[in-house]
Amino acid sequence: MERSPKTVRWVGPARRDLKTFPKAVQRRIGQALYAAQCGEEYPTVKALKGFGGRSVLEIVADHESDTWRVVYTVRFADTLYVLHAFQKKSKKGIATPKIELELIQKRLAAAERDHRERQN
């Protein structure tokens, strides 16, 4: 029996931010998000360090010497929450900047609250 894709919920301005990305990047990220909805993992997805395991993931898309990222969580069986979409601008390695990690942490807490409320 085939399962239907998970529902996608956007936290904060993540969806609006994604729509500012180049169209080619939006397409690649859309494909990766759809794979996640279907329980699969796209090749450009990796676990985001500092969030324990593989429940918070990021899609990395390079385009014309820029890097774009979308962070989402699969902690919930029925819903995929997109937490953040941003262009990585730091030239100091591949690490996600601390300010971005703090924002992701806040949005993850908001997603957990939203999911709890929807269960009641």
Buried (B, 14 or more C-beta within 10 A) or exposed (E): EEEEBBEBBBBBEBEEBBEEBBEEBBEBBEBBBBBBBEEEBBEBBEBBEEBEEEBBBBBBBEBEEEBBBBBBBBBBEEBBBBBBBBBBEEEEEEEBEEEBBEBBBBBBEBBBEBBEEEEE
